[in-house]
Amino acid sequence: MFHSTALLFFPLIMAFAASSDLLTMRISNKLVLILTAGFLVMALLVELPLQQFALHVLCAFVVLVVAFGMFAMRWIGGGDAKLAAATTLWLGFGLTLPYLIYTALLGGALTLAVLALRRMPLSPIIARFGWLSRLHDPKQGVPYGVAMAIAGLLIYSNTAIFERLAA
């Protein structure tokens, strides 16, 4: 029973990250810390080998450095950079490339959808919803955390933690 509940931790946090970014255009540091701490607990729970654990940490560090470079160039938000690193902590090197490809494809589709939405007039009914008004505002970014979360969910069942918990 505990393992079944533990399997849901990552998907629930990723769903919360996606909804948070969509509704507020922010991914909180607390959420990223919860995702990171959750990995540490799950790695201990499933007895992830130390070498594999170290590779996961190294992968997350590499992604964090690259993502903060992208943040410095204003290509992505700071929350997106931290979420990418925390997500790849769960995935490790073997699953990071597929995750990044899914993120790029989903993010591209999301960006096109948001741009299409922004070309349409904002009706007064929709304007009542603050998050839809922000999404419609061309001065705002795109909630890329949605694409990142969906990509993470697509990859999650292939992770070492998922496989060990599901066994």
Secondary structure as GFF3:
##gff-version 3
##sequence-region A 1 167
A	DSSP	alpha_helix	2	7	.	.	.	ID=ss1
A	DSSP	alpha_helix	9	24	.	.	.	ID=ss2
A	DSSP	alpha_helix	29	45	.	.	.	ID=ss3
A	DSSP	alpha_helix	50	72	.	.	.	ID=ss4
A	DSSP	alpha_helix	78	91	.	.	.	ID=ss5
A	DSSP	alpha_helix	93	119	.	.	.	ID=ss6
A	DSSP	alpha_helix	124	127	.	.	.	ID=ss7
A	DSSP	alpha_helix	130	136	.	.	.	ID=ss8
A	DSSP	alpha_helix	145	156	.	.	.	ID=ss9
A	DSSP	alpha_helix	160	166	.	.	.	ID=ss10
###
